[in-house]
Amino acid sequence: MNTNESLQQEIEKWTKKIGEQLDNIETYGTKGREFLTNIKAYVSDSAHFLQKGDLVHSFEAIIWAWAWLEIGEELEFLSQEFVDIKKLRK
C-alpha cells in the first residue's frame, strides 16, 4: 500500500468515527456551541480537500476536528450522550 492509499484509508476511518461521535454530542453554553461549530467546519474542510485530491490537508483538517472534540470534552463544553440500553428494555 502506498502513502496516498494509506492516507485515504485514515481519512475515511477518522471521518466515519467523528461522524458517529457528533451524532451523540451535547453542548454546554456558548463555548460548547462554538466548539461544535469549529469541529463541523474542520470536518467540512476535510471533505472539501478530499474532493480536490489534497489528502494531506484533508487529513490535517480531520485531525484538527478530533483535537477540538477532545479538548471540548476535557474542558466540559461538550459531552457524549449515552443511552443506557438496560433502562430502555424496562
PDB file of N, CA, C and O in Angstrom:
ATOM      1  N   MET A   1       0.853  -1.173   0.000  1.00  0.00           N
ATOM      2  CA  MET A   1       0.000   0.000   0.000  1.00  0.00           C
ATOM      3  C   MET A   1       0.901   1.238   0.000  1.00  0.00           C
ATOM      4  O   MET A   1       1.856   1.322   0.771  1.00  0.00           O
ATOM      5  N   ASN A   2       0.586   2.186  -0.865  1.00  0.00           N
ATOM      6  CA  ASN A   2       1.401   3.400  -0.922  1.00  0.00           C
ATOM      7  C   ASN A   2       0.878   4.455   0.057  1.00  0.00           C
ATOM      8  O   ASN A   2      -0.161   4.265   0.690  1.00  0.00           O
ATOM      9  N   THR A   3       1.591   5.543   0.170  1.00  0.00           N
ATOM     10  CA  THR A   3       1.253   6.592   1.139  1.00  0.00           C
ATOM     11  C   THR A   3      -0.123   7.188   0.882  1.00  0.00           C
ATOM     12  O   THR A   3      -0.885   7.411   1.823  1.00  0.00           O
ATOM     13  N   ASN A   4      -0.449   7.449  -0.382  1.00  0.00           N
ATOM     14  CA  ASN A   4      -1.759   8.022  -0.700  1.00  0.00           C
ATOM     15  C   ASN A   4      -2.895   7.091  -0.309  1.00  0.00           C
ATOM     16  O   ASN A   4      -3.903   7.536   0.240  1.00  0.00           O
ATOM     17  N   GLU A   5      -2.739   5.810  -0.586  1.00  0.00           N
ATOM     18  CA  GLU A   5      -3.781   4.849  -0.207  1.00  0.00           C
ATOM     19  C   GLU A   5      -3.929   4.775   1.307  1.00  0.00           C
ATOM     20  O   GLU A   5      -5.042   4.712   1.829  1.00  0.00           O
ATOM     21  N   SER A   6      -2.812   4.785   2.000  1.00  0.00           N
ATOM     22  CA  SER A   6      -2.833   4.747   3.458  1.00  0.00           C
ATOM     23  C   SER A   6      -3.503   5.992   4.030  1.00  0.00           C
ATOM     24  O   SER A   6      -4.325   5.901   4.943  1.00  0.00           O
ATOM     25  N   LEU A   7      -3.152   7.137   3.496  1.00  0.00           N
ATOM     26  CA  LEU A   7      -3.736   8.394   3.948  1.00  0.00           C
ATOM     27  C   LEU A   7      -5.236   8.427   3.672  1.00  0.00           C
ATOM     28  O   LEU A   7      -6.013   8.869   4.518  1.00  0.00           O
ATOM     29  N   GLN A   8      -5.639   7.967   2.509  1.00  0.00           N
ATOM     30  CA  GLN A   8      -7.060   7.904   2.146  1.00  0.00           C
ATOM     31  C   GLN A   8      -7.826   7.037   3.149  1.00  0.00           C
ATOM     32  O   GLN A   8      -8.906   7.419   3.600  1.00  0.00           O
ATOM     33  N   GLN A   9      -7.275   5.879   3.497  1.00  0.00           N
ATOM     34  CA  GLN A   9      -7.928   4.992   4.462  1.00  0.00           C
ATOM     35  C   GLN A   9      -8.047   5.647   5.837  1.00  0.00           C
ATOM     36  O   GLN A   9      -9.080   5.529   6.497  1.00  0.00           O
ATOM     37  N   GLU A  10      -7.003   6.329   6.262  1.00  0.00           N
ATOM     38  CA  GLU A  10      -7.042   7.001   7.566  1.00  0.00           C
ATOM     39  C   GLU A  10      -8.077   8.122   7.580  1.00  0.00           C
ATOM     40  O   GLU A  10      -8.797   8.287   8.565  1.00  0.00           O
ATOM     41  N   ILE A  11      -8.156   8.882   6.512  1.00  0.00           N
ATOM     42  CA  ILE A  11      -9.154   9.957   6.416  1.00  0.00           C
ATOM     43  C   ILE A  11     -10.555   9.370   6.505  1.00  0.00           C
ATOM     44  O   ILE A  11     -11.397   9.878   7.245  1.00  0.00           O
ATOM     45  N   GLU A  12     -10.805   8.315   5.762  1.00  0.00           N
ATOM     46  CA  GLU A  12     -12.130   7.686   5.768  1.00  0.00           C
ATOM     47  C   GLU A  12     -12.464   7.131   7.151  1.00  0.00           C
ATOM     48  O   GLU A  12     -13.586   7.285   7.634  1.00  0.00           O
ATOM     49  N   LYS A  13     -11.485   6.484   7.785  1.00  0.00           N
ATOM     50  CA  LYS A  13     -11.704   5.897   9.112  1.00  0.00           C
ATOM     51  C   LYS A  13     -12.057   6.971  10.138  1.00  0.00           C
ATOM     52  O   LYS A  13     -13.041   6.838  10.867  1.00  0.00           O
ATOM     53  N   TRP A  14     -11.257   8.034  10.196  1.00  0.00           N
ATOM     54  CA  TRP A  14     -11.475   9.053  11.219  1.00  0.00           C
ATOM     55  C   TRP A  14     -12.676   9.932  10.913  1.00  0.00           C
ATOM     56  O   TRP A  14     -13.298  10.463  11.834  1.00  0.00           O
ATOM     57  N   THR A  15     -13.017  10.097   9.641  1.00  0.00           N
ATOM     58  CA  THR A  15     -14.223  10.840   9.279  1.00  0.00           C
ATOM     59  C   THR A  15     -15.459  10.078   9.729  1.00  0.00           C
ATOM     60  O   THR A  15     -16.396  10.668  10.267  1.00  0.00           O
ATOM     61  N   LYS A  16     -15.463   8.775   9.512  1.00  0.00           N
ATOM     62  CA  LYS A  16     -16.592   7.952   9.950  1.00  0.00           C
ATOM     63  C   LYS A  16     -16.737   7.993  11.472  1.00  0.00           C
ATOM     64  O   LYS A  16     -17.840   8.147  11.998  1.00  0.00           O
ATOM     65  N   LYS A  17     -15.611   7.853  12.166  1.00  0.00           N
ATOM     66  CA  LYS A  17     -15.649   7.847  13.633  1.00  0.00           C
ATOM     67  C   LYS A  17     -16.132   9.180  14.200  1.00  0.00           C
ATOM     68  O   LYS A  17     -16.919   9.202  15.146  1.00  0.00           O
ATOM     69  N   ILE A  18     -15.669  10.284  13.631  1.00  0.00           N
ATOM     70  CA  ILE A  18     -16.107  11.573  14.184  1.00  0.00           C
ATOM     71  C   ILE A  18     -17.575  11.812  13.864  1.00  0.00           C
ATOM     72  O   ILE A  18     -18.286  12.443  14.647  1.00  0.00           O
ATOM     73  N   GLY A  19     -18.033  11.317  12.725  1.00  0.00           N
ATOM     74  CA  GLY A  19     -19.461  11.425  12.402  1.00  0.00           C
ATOM     75  C   GLY A  19     -20.309  10.706  13.435  1.00  0.00           C
ATOM     76  O   GLY A  19     -21.354  11.213  13.844  1.00  0.00           O
ATOM     77  N   GLU A  20     -19.872   9.533  13.860  1.00  0.00           N
ATOM     78  CA  GLU A  20     -20.572   8.780  14.895  1.00  0.00           C
ATOM     79  C   GLU A  20     -20.553   9.532  16.219  1.00  0.00           C
ATOM     80  O   GLU A  20     -21.556   9.564  16.931  1.00  0.00           O
ATOM     81  N   GLN A  21     -19.425  10.133  16.547  1.00  0.00           N
ATOM     82  CA  GLN A  21     -19.310  10.895  17.793  1.00  0.00           C
ATOM     83  C   GLN A  21     -20.238  12.113  17.772  1.00  0.00           C
ATOM     84  O   GLN A  21     -20.886  12.422  18.771  1.00  0.00           O
ATOM     85  N   LEU A  22     -20.296  12.792  16.641  1.00  0.00           N
ATOM     86  CA  LEU A  22     -21.101  14.008  16.556  1.00  0.00           C
ATOM     87  C   LEU A  22     -22.593  13.718  16.601  1.00  0.00           C
ATOM     88  O   LEU A  22     -23.385  14.602  16.927  1.00  0.00           O
ATOM     89  N   ASP A  23     -22.987  12.489  16.277  1.00  0.00           N
ATOM     90  CA  ASP A  23     -24.401  12.116  16.378  1.00  0.00           C
ATOM     91  C   ASP A  23     -24.883  12.133  17.822  1.00  0.00           C
ATOM     92  O   ASP A  23     -26.080  12.272  18.075  1.00  0.00           O
ATOM     93  N   ASN A  24     -23.956  11.991  18.773  1.00  0.00           N
ATOM     94  CA  ASN A  24     -24.316  11.878  20.185  1.00  0.00           C
ATOM     95  C   ASN A  24     -23.741  12.992  21.045  1.00  0.00           C
ATOM     96  O   ASN A  24     -23.633  12.840  22.262  1.00  0.00           O
ATOM     97  N   ILE A  25     -23.378  14.090  20.442  1.00  0.00           N
ATOM     98  CA  ILE A  25     -22.701  15.153  21.193  1.00  0.00           C
ATOM     99  C   ILE A  25     -23.725  16.092  21.823  1.00  0.00           C
ATOM    100  O   ILE A  25     -24.772  16.383  21.246  1.00  0.00           O
ATOM    101  N   GLU A  26     -23.393  16.546  23.005  1.00  0.00           N
ATOM    102  CA  GLU A  26     -24.203  17.542  23.696  1.00  0.00           C
ATOM    103  C   GLU A  26     -23.306  18.731  24.000  1.00  0.00           C
ATOM    104  O   GLU A  26     -22.165  18.559  24.430  1.00  0.00           O
ATOM    105  N   THR A  27     -23.818  19.938  23.777  1.00  0.00           N
ATOM    106  CA  THR A  27     -23.021  21.143  24.024  1.00  0.00           C
ATOM    107  C   THR A  27     -23.487  21.817  25.308  1.00  0.00           C
ATOM    108  O   THR A  27     -24.641  21.695  25.720  1.00  0.00           O
ATOM    109  N   TYR A  28     -22.549  22.533  25.925  1.00  0.00           N
ATOM    110  CA  TYR A  28     -22.858  23.288  27.135  1.00  0.00           C
ATOM    111  C   TYR A  28     -22.456  24.740  26.926  1.00  0.00           C
ATOM    112  O   TYR A  28     -21.274  25.056  26.786  1.00  0.00           O
ATOM    113  N   GLY A  29     -23.443  25.610  26.908  1.00  0.00           N
ATOM    114  CA  GLY A  29     -23.204  27.039  26.799  1.00  0.00           C
ATOM    115  C   GLY A  29     -22.702  27.486  25.438  1.00  0.00           C
ATOM    116  O   GLY A  29     -22.612  26.711  24.486  1.00  0.00           O
ATOM    117  N   THR A  30     -22.384  28.753  25.389  1.00  0.00           N
ATOM    118  CA  THR A  30     -21.907  29.373  24.158  1.00  0.00           C
ATOM    119  C   THR A  30     -20.616  28.732  23.680  1.00  0.00           C
ATOM    120  O   THR A  30     -20.449  28.479  22.487  1.00  0.00           O
ATOM    121  N   LYS A  31     -19.699  28.469  24.608  1.00  0.00           N
ATOM    122  CA  LYS A  31     -18.419  27.860  24.230  1.00  0.00           C
ATOM    123  C   LYS A  31     -18.627  26.478  23.630  1.00  0.00           C
ATOM    124  O   LYS A  31     -17.944  26.116  22.672  1.00  0.00           O
ATOM    125  N   GLY A  32     -19.537  25.714  24.164  1.00  0.00           N
ATOM    126  CA  GLY A  32     -19.809  24.393  23.610  1.00  0.00           C
ATOM    127  C   GLY A  32     -20.310  24.480  22.184  1.00  0.00           C
ATOM    128  O   GLY A  32     -19.897  23.702  21.323  1.00  0.00           O
ATOM    129  N   ARG A  33     -21.199  25.425  21.934  1.00  0.00           N
ATOM    130  CA  ARG A  33     -21.717  25.624  20.573  1.00  0.00           C
ATOM    131  C   ARG A  33     -20.612  26.090  19.639  1.00  0.00           C
ATOM    132  O   ARG A  33     -20.564  25.677  18.480  1.00  0.00           O
ATOM    133  N   GLU A  34     -19.716  26.953  20.135  1.00  0.00           N
ATOM    134  CA  GLU A  34     -18.585  27.406  19.322  1.00  0.00           C
ATOM    135  C   GLU A  34     -17.650  26.237  18.984  1.00  0.00           C
ATOM    136  O   GLU A  34     -17.180  26.114  17.853  1.00  0.00           O
ATOM    137  N   PHE A  35     -17.392  25.394  19.966  1.00  0.00           N
ATOM    138  CA  PHE A  35     -16.542  24.228  19.714  1.00  0.00           C
ATOM    139  C   PHE A  35     -17.172  23.344  18.649  1.00  0.00           C
ATOM    140  O   PHE A  35     -16.492  22.908  17.720  1.00  0.00           O
ATOM    141  N   LEU A  36     -18.470  23.077  18.779  1.00  0.00           N
ATOM    142  CA  LEU A  36     -19.148  22.215  17.814  1.00  0.00           C
ATOM    143  C   LEU A  36     -19.130  22.834  16.417  1.00  0.00           C
ATOM    144  O   LEU A  36     -18.943  22.124  15.429  1.00  0.00           O
ATOM    145  N   THR A  37     -19.319  24.128  16.330  1.00  0.00           N
ATOM    146  CA  THR A  37     -19.254  24.822  15.037  1.00  0.00           C
ATOM    147  C   THR A  37     -17.880  24.638  14.402  1.00  0.00           C
ATOM    148  O   THR A  37     -17.776  24.350  13.210  1.00  0.00           O
ATOM    149  N   ASN A  38     -16.822  24.805  15.203  1.00  0.00           N
ATOM    150  CA  ASN A  38     -15.464  24.632  14.685  1.00  0.00           C
ATOM    151  C   ASN A  38     -15.199  23.196  14.258  1.00  0.00           C
ATOM    152  O   ASN A  38     -14.569  22.961  13.226  1.00  0.00           O
ATOM    153  N   ILE A  39     -15.666  22.248  15.031  1.00  0.00           N
ATOM    154  CA  ILE A  39     -15.484  20.834  14.678  1.00  0.00           C
ATOM    155  C   ILE A  39     -16.133  20.548  13.327  1.00  0.00           C
ATOM    156  O   ILE A  39     -15.520  19.950  12.443  1.00  0.00           O
ATOM    157  N   LYS A  40     -17.369  20.979  13.185  1.00  0.00           N
ATOM    158  CA  LYS A  40     -18.087  20.735  11.928  1.00  0.00           C
ATOM    159  C   LYS A  40     -17.409  21.439  10.752  1.00  0.00           C
ATOM    160  O   LYS A  40     -17.408  20.926   9.633  1.00  0.00           O
ATOM    161  N   ALA A  41     -16.836  22.612  11.007  1.00  0.00           N
ATOM    162  CA  ALA A  41     -16.125  23.328   9.941  1.00  0.00           C
ATOM    163  C   ALA A  41     -14.893  22.540   9.503  1.00  0.00           C
ATOM    164  O   ALA A  41     -14.617  22.440   8.307  1.00  0.00           O
ATOM    165  N   TYR A  42     -14.150  21.980  10.461  1.00  0.00           N
ATOM    166  CA  TYR A  42     -12.979  21.187  10.097  1.00  0.00           C
ATOM    167  C   TYR A  42     -13.372  19.905   9.363  1.00  0.00           C
ATOM    168  O   TYR A  42     -12.674  19.485   8.441  1.00  0.00           O
ATOM    169  N   VAL A  43     -14.473  19.284   9.759  1.00  0.00           N
ATOM    170  CA  VAL A  43     -14.945  18.089   9.044  1.00  0.00           C
ATOM    171  C   VAL A  43     -15.308  18.461   7.614  1.00  0.00           C
ATOM    172  O   VAL A  43     -14.987  17.732   6.675  1.00  0.00           O
ATOM    173  N   SER A  44     -15.978  19.596   7.453  1.00  0.00           N
ATOM    174  CA  SER A  44     -16.340  20.076   6.118  1.00  0.00           C
ATOM    175  C   SER A  44     -15.099  20.407   5.288  1.00  0.00           C
ATOM    176  O   SER A  44     -15.030  20.085   4.102  1.00  0.00           O
ATOM    177  N   ASP A  45     -14.131  21.047   5.920  1.00  0.00           N
ATOM    178  CA  ASP A  45     -12.876  21.360   5.227  1.00  0.00           C
ATOM    179  C   ASP A  45     -12.184  20.076   4.767  1.00  0.00           C
ATOM    180  O   ASP A  45     -11.663  20.006   3.654  1.00  0.00           O
ATOM    181  N   SER A  46     -12.186  19.074   5.626  1.00  0.00           N
ATOM    182  CA  SER A  46     -11.570  17.796   5.276  1.00  0.00           C
ATOM    183  C   SER A  46     -12.229  17.203   4.033  1.00  0.00           C
ATOM    184  O   SER A  46     -11.544  16.732   3.125  1.00  0.00           O
ATOM    185  N   ALA A  47     -13.554  17.230   3.998  1.00  0.00           N
ATOM    186  CA  ALA A  47     -14.280  16.707   2.835  1.00  0.00           C
ATOM    187  C   ALA A  47     -13.948  17.516   1.573  1.00  0.00           C
ATOM    188  O   ALA A  47     -13.781  16.956   0.490  1.00  0.00           O
ATOM    189  N   HIS A  48     -13.857  18.828   1.732  1.00  0.00           N
ATOM    190  CA  HIS A  48     -13.516  19.697   0.599  1.00  0.00           C
ATOM    191  C   HIS A  48     -12.142  19.342   0.031  1.00  0.00           C
ATOM    192  O   HIS A  48     -11.986  19.173  -1.178  1.00  0.00           O
ATOM    193  N   PHE A  49     -11.150  19.231   0.915  1.00  0.00           N
ATOM    194  CA  PHE A  49      -9.799  18.902   0.462  1.00  0.00           C
ATOM    195  C   PHE A  49      -9.737  17.506  -0.146  1.00  0.00           C
ATOM    196  O   PHE A  49      -9.026  17.274  -1.123  1.00  0.00           O
ATOM    197  N   LEU A  50     -10.487  16.583   0.441  1.00  0.00           N
ATOM    198  CA  LEU A  50     -10.513  15.215  -0.088  1.00  0.00           C
ATOM    199  C   LEU A  50     -11.069  15.210  -1.506  1.00  0.00           C
ATOM    200  O   LEU A  50     -10.537  14.542  -2.392  1.00  0.00           O
ATOM    201  N   GLN A  51     -12.134  15.955  -1.707  1.00  0.00           N
ATOM    202  CA  GLN A  51     -12.746  16.037  -3.037  1.00  0.00           C
ATOM    203  C   GLN A  51     -11.758  16.607  -4.065  1.00  0.00           C
ATOM    204  O   GLN A  51     -11.783  16.219  -5.233  1.00  0.00           O
ATOM    205  N   LYS A  52     -10.911  17.507  -3.637  1.00  0.00           N
ATOM    206  CA  LYS A  52      -9.913  18.110  -4.523  1.00  0.00           C
ATOM    207  C   LYS A  52      -8.665  17.244  -4.677  1.00  0.00           C
ATOM    208  O   LYS A  52      -7.762  17.577  -5.444  1.00  0.00           O
ATOM    209  N   GLY A  53      -8.619  16.122  -3.938  1.00  0.00           N
ATOM    210  CA  GLY A  53      -7.466  15.233  -4.022  1.00  0.00           C
ATOM    211  C   GLY A  53      -6.291  15.669  -3.161  1.00  0.00           C
ATOM    212  O   GLY A  53      -5.192  15.132  -3.298  1.00  0.00           O
ATOM    213  N   ASP A  54      -6.507  16.627  -2.282  1.00  0.00           N
ATOM    214  CA  ASP A  54      -5.464  17.130  -1.388  1.00  0.00           C
ATOM    215  C   ASP A  54      -5.531  16.340  -0.077  1.00  0.00           C
ATOM    216  O   ASP A  54      -6.125  16.783   0.906  1.00  0.00           O
ATOM    217  N   LEU A  55      -4.906  15.158  -0.090  1.00  0.00           N
ATOM    218  CA  LEU A  55      -5.011  14.239   1.035  1.00  0.00           C
ATOM    219  C   LEU A  55      -4.337  14.759   2.299  1.00  0.00           C
ATOM    220  O   LEU A  55      -4.831  14.529   3.403  1.00  0.00           O
ATOM    221  N   VAL A  56      -3.233  15.445   2.149  1.00  0.00           N
ATOM    222  CA  VAL A  56      -2.514  15.951   3.320  1.00  0.00           C
ATOM    223  C   VAL A  56      -3.373  16.958   4.088  1.00  0.00           C
ATOM    224  O   VAL A  56      -3.512  16.853   5.307  1.00  0.00           O
ATOM    225  N   HIS A  57      -3.943  17.927   3.383  1.00  0.00           N
ATOM    226  CA  HIS A  57      -4.776  18.925   4.054  1.00  0.00           C
ATOM    227  C   HIS A  57      -6.088  18.310   4.557  1.00  0.00           C
ATOM    228  O   HIS A  57      -6.607  18.729   5.592  1.00  0.00           O
ATOM    229  N   SER A  58      -6.620  17.335   3.845  1.00  0.00           N
ATOM    230  CA  SER A  58      -7.822  16.649   4.296  1.00  0.00           C
ATOM    231  C   SER A  58      -7.564  15.934   5.620  1.00  0.00           C
ATOM    232  O   SER A  58      -8.366  16.021   6.550  1.00  0.00           O
ATOM    233  N   PHE A  59      -6.441  15.229   5.694  1.00  0.00           N
ATOM    234  CA  PHE A  59      -6.079  14.522   6.921  1.00  0.00           C
ATOM    235  C   PHE A  59      -5.829  15.512   8.063  1.00  0.00           C
ATOM    236  O   PHE A  59      -6.270  15.299   9.192  1.00  0.00           O
ATOM    237  N   GLU A  60      -5.126  16.578   7.755  1.00  0.00           N
ATOM    238  CA  GLU A  60      -4.849  17.596   8.764  1.00  0.00           C
ATOM    239  C   GLU A  60      -6.152  18.175   9.334  1.00  0.00           C
ATOM    240  O   GLU A  60      -6.270  18.362  10.544  1.00  0.00           O
ATOM    241  N   ALA A  61      -7.110  18.451   8.477  1.00  0.00           N
ATOM    242  CA  ALA A  61      -8.382  19.029   8.928  1.00  0.00           C
ATOM    243  C   ALA A  61      -9.159  18.057   9.811  1.00  0.00           C
ATOM    244  O   ALA A  61      -9.746  18.468  10.813  1.00  0.00           O
ATOM    245  N   ILE A  62      -9.170  16.785   9.453  1.00  0.00           N
ATOM    246  CA  ILE A  62      -9.929  15.828  10.274  1.00  0.00           C
ATOM    247  C   ILE A  62      -9.242  15.632  11.626  1.00  0.00           C
ATOM    248  O   ILE A  62      -9.913  15.397  12.631  1.00  0.00           O
ATOM    249  N   ILE A  63      -7.925  15.726  11.658  1.00  0.00           N
ATOM    250  CA  ILE A  63      -7.205  15.633  12.929  1.00  0.00           C
ATOM    251  C   ILE A  63      -7.497  16.859  13.803  1.00  0.00           C
ATOM    252  O   ILE A  63      -7.645  16.737  15.019  1.00  0.00           O
ATOM    253  N   TRP A  64      -7.578  18.028  13.183  1.00  0.00           N
ATOM    254  CA  TRP A  64      -7.952  19.227  13.946  1.00  0.00           C
ATOM    255  C   TRP A  64      -9.362  19.086  14.508  1.00  0.00           C
ATOM    256  O   TRP A  64      -9.617  19.499  15.639  1.00  0.00           O
ATOM    257  N   ALA A  65     -10.279  18.511  13.738  1.00  0.00           N
ATOM    258  CA  ALA A  65     -11.638  18.285  14.236  1.00  0.00           C
ATOM    259  C   ALA A  65     -11.597  17.425  15.495  1.00  0.00           C
ATOM    260  O   ALA A  65     -12.275  17.718  16.480  1.00  0.00           O
ATOM    261  N   TRP A  66     -10.795  16.359  15.454  1.00  0.00           N
ATOM    262  CA  TRP A  66     -10.650  15.491  16.625  1.00  0.00           C
ATOM    263  C   TRP A  66     -10.055  16.240  17.803  1.00  0.00           C
ATOM    264  O   TRP A  66     -10.484  16.047  18.941  1.00  0.00           O
ATOM    265  N   ALA A  67      -9.084  17.083  17.548  1.00  0.00           N
ATOM    266  CA  ALA A  67      -8.464  17.849  18.628  1.00  0.00           C
ATOM    267  C   ALA A  67      -9.504  18.742  19.307  1.00  0.00           C
ATOM    268  O   ALA A  67      -9.579  18.794  20.534  1.00  0.00           O
ATOM    269  N   TRP A  68     -10.296  19.436  18.510  1.00  0.00           N
ATOM    270  CA  TRP A  68     -11.342  20.293  19.073  1.00  0.00           C
ATOM    271  C   TRP A  68     -12.337  19.473  19.884  1.00  0.00           C
ATOM    272  O   TRP A  68     -12.770  19.904  20.953  1.00  0.00           O
ATOM    273  N   LEU A  69     -12.703  18.296  19.387  1.00  0.00           N
ATOM    274  CA  LEU A  69     -13.650  17.442  20.102  1.00  0.00           C
ATOM    275  C   LEU A  69     -13.077  17.009  21.454  1.00  0.00           C
ATOM    276  O   LEU A  69     -13.753  17.109  22.478  1.00  0.00           O
ATOM    277  N   GLU A  70     -11.855  16.539  21.455  1.00  0.00           N
ATOM    278  CA  GLU A  70     -11.255  16.066  22.699  1.00  0.00           C
ATOM    279  C   GLU A  70     -11.030  17.195  23.695  1.00  0.00           C
ATOM    280  O   GLU A  70     -11.250  17.015  24.893  1.00  0.00           O
ATOM    281  N   ILE A  71     -10.597  18.348  23.221  1.00  0.00           N
ATOM    282  CA  ILE A  71     -10.399  19.488  24.112  1.00  0.00           C
ATOM    283  C   ILE A  71     -11.742  19.959  24.662  1.00  0.00           C
ATOM    284  O   ILE A  71     -11.860  20.257  25.850  1.00  0.00           O
ATOM    285  N   GLY A  72     -12.749  20.024  23.800  1.00  0.00           N
ATOM    286  CA  GLY A  72     -14.081  20.428  24.251  1.00  0.00           C
ATOM    287  C   GLY A  72     -14.635  19.511  25.315  1.00  0.00           C
ATOM    288  O   GLY A  72     -15.280  19.970  26.258  1.00  0.00           O
ATOM    289  N   GLU A  73     -14.390  18.215  25.177  1.00  0.00           N
ATOM    290  CA  GLU A  73     -14.839  17.271  26.199  1.00  0.00           C
ATOM    291  C   GLU A  73     -14.037  17.450  27.488  1.00  0.00           C
ATOM    292  O   GLU A  73     -14.601  17.425  28.583  1.00  0.00           O
ATOM    293  N   GLU A  74     -12.729  17.629  27.357  1.00  0.00           N
ATOM    294  CA  GLU A  74     -11.886  17.795  28.541  1.00  0.00           C
ATOM    295  C   GLU A  74     -12.267  19.053  29.332  1.00  0.00           C
ATOM    296  O   GLU A  74     -12.258  19.046  30.563  1.00  0.00           O
ATOM    297  N   LEU A  75     -12.599  20.120  28.620  1.00  0.00           N
ATOM    298  CA  LEU A  75     -12.997  21.366  29.277  1.00  0.00           C
ATOM    299  C   LEU A  75     -14.473  21.379  29.667  1.00  0.00           C
ATOM    300  O   LEU A  75     -14.961  22.349  30.248  1.00  0.00           O
ATOM    301  N   GLU A  76     -15.181  20.294  29.342  1.00  0.00           N
ATOM    302  CA  GLU A  76     -16.600  20.101  29.663  1.00  0.00           C
ATOM    303  C   GLU A  76     -17.523  21.091  28.952  1.00  0.00           C
ATOM    304  O   GLU A  76     -18.567  21.474  29.478  1.00  0.00           O
ATOM    305  N   PHE A  77     -17.117  21.497  27.741  1.00  0.00           N
ATOM    306  CA  PHE A  77     -18.006  22.262  26.879  1.00  0.00           C
ATOM    307  C   PHE A  77     -18.832  21.319  26.011  1.00  0.00           C
ATOM    308  O   PHE A  77     -19.876  21.701  25.483  1.00  0.00           O
ATOM    309  N   LEU A  78     -18.354  20.080  25.868  1.00  0.00           N
ATOM    310  CA  LEU A  78     -19.014  19.050  25.070  1.00  0.00           C
ATOM    311  C   LEU A  78     -19.038  17.759  25.874  1.00  0.00           C
ATOM    312  O   LEU A  78     -18.176  17.527  26.721  1.00  0.00           O
ATOM    313  N   SER A  79     -20.030  16.925  25.601  1.00  0.00           N
ATOM    314  CA  SER A  79     -20.030  15.584  26.181  1.00  0.00           C
ATOM    315  C   SER A  79     -20.785  14.647  25.251  1.00  0.00           C
ATOM    316  O   SER A  79     -21.617  15.062  24.444  1.00  0.00           O
ATOM    317  N   GLN A  80     -20.464  13.378  25.395  1.00  0.00           N
ATOM    318  CA  GLN A  80     -21.157  12.353  24.612  1.00  0.00           C
ATOM    319  C   GLN A  80     -22.421  11.966  25.357  1.00  0.00           C
ATOM    320  O   GLN A  80     -22.390  11.748  26.568  1.00  0.00           O
ATOM    321  N   GLU A  81     -23.517  11.881  24.651  1.00  0.00           N
ATOM    322  CA  GLU A  81     -24.786  11.490  25.229  1.00  0.00           C
ATOM    323  C   GLU A  81     -24.924   9.986  25.040  1.00  0.00           C
ATOM    324  O   GLU A  81     -25.021   9.499  23.914  1.00  0.00           O
ATOM    325  N   PHE A  82     -24.931   9.267  26.134  1.00  0.00           N
ATOM    326  CA  PHE A  82     -25.035   7.818  26.057  1.00  0.00           C
ATOM    327  C   PHE A  82     -26.427   7.373  26.501  1.00  0.00           C
ATOM    328  O   PHE A  82     -27.020   7.956  27.408  1.00  0.00           O
ATOM    329  N   VAL A  83     -26.923   6.357  25.862  1.00  0.00           N
ATOM    330  CA  VAL A  83     -28.224   5.792  26.205  1.00  0.00           C
ATOM    331  C   VAL A  83     -27.988   4.468  26.895  1.00  0.00           C
ATOM    332  O   VAL A  83     -27.266   3.614  26.382  1.00  0.00           O
ATOM    333  N   ASP A  84     -28.601   4.291  28.071  1.00  0.00           N
ATOM    334  CA  ASP A  84     -28.473   3.039  28.802  1.00  0.00           C
ATOM    335  C   ASP A  84     -29.511   2.064  28.238  1.00  0.00           C
ATOM    336  O   ASP A  84     -30.707   2.217  28.487  1.00  0.00           O
ATOM    337  N   ILE A  85     -29.059   1.077  27.489  1.00  0.00           N
ATOM    338  CA  ILE A  85     -29.959   0.122  26.844  1.00  0.00           C
ATOM    339  C   ILE A  85     -30.785  -0.641  27.871  1.00  0.00           C
ATOM    340  O   ILE A  85     -31.949  -0.946  27.614  1.00  0.00           O
ATOM    341  N   LYS A  86     -30.215  -0.953  29.016  1.00  0.00           N
ATOM    342  CA  LYS A  86     -30.936  -1.692  30.054  1.00  0.00           C
ATOM    343  C   LYS A  86     -32.177  -0.917  30.500  1.00  0.00           C
ATOM    344  O   LYS A  86     -33.228  -1.509  30.745  1.00  0.00           O
ATOM    345  N   LYS A  87     -32.052   0.404  30.604  1.00  0.00           N
ATOM    346  CA  LYS A  87     -33.201   1.221  31.001  1.00  0.00           C
ATOM    347  C   LYS A  87     -34.258   1.231  29.911  1.00  0.00           C
ATOM    348  O   LYS A  87     -35.450   1.294  30.214  1.00  0.00           O
ATOM    349  N   LEU A  88     -33.857   1.170  28.670  1.00  0.00           N
ATOM    350  CA  LEU A  88     -34.815   1.179  27.562  1.00  0.00           C
ATOM    351  C   LEU A  88     -35.624  -0.115  27.516  1.00  0.00           C
ATOM    352  O   LEU A  88     -36.771  -0.116  27.069  1.00  0.00           O
ATOM    353  N   ARG A  89     -35.040  -1.196  27.968  1.00  0.00           N
ATOM    354  CA  ARG A  89     -35.714  -2.507  27.919  1.00  0.00           C
ATOM    355  C   ARG A  89     -36.784  -2.637  28.992  1.00  0.00           C
ATOM    356  O   ARG A  89     -37.664  -3.488  28.863  1.00  0.00           O
ATOM    357  N   LYS A  90     -36.745  -1.840  30.027  1.00  0.00           N
ATOM    358  CA  LYS A  90     -37.704  -1.940  31.144  1.00  0.00           C
ATOM    359  C   LYS A  90     -39.029  -1.339  30.778  1.00  0.00           C
ATOM    360  O   LYS A  90     -39.952  -1.335  31.594  1.00  0.00           O
TER     361      LYS A  90
END
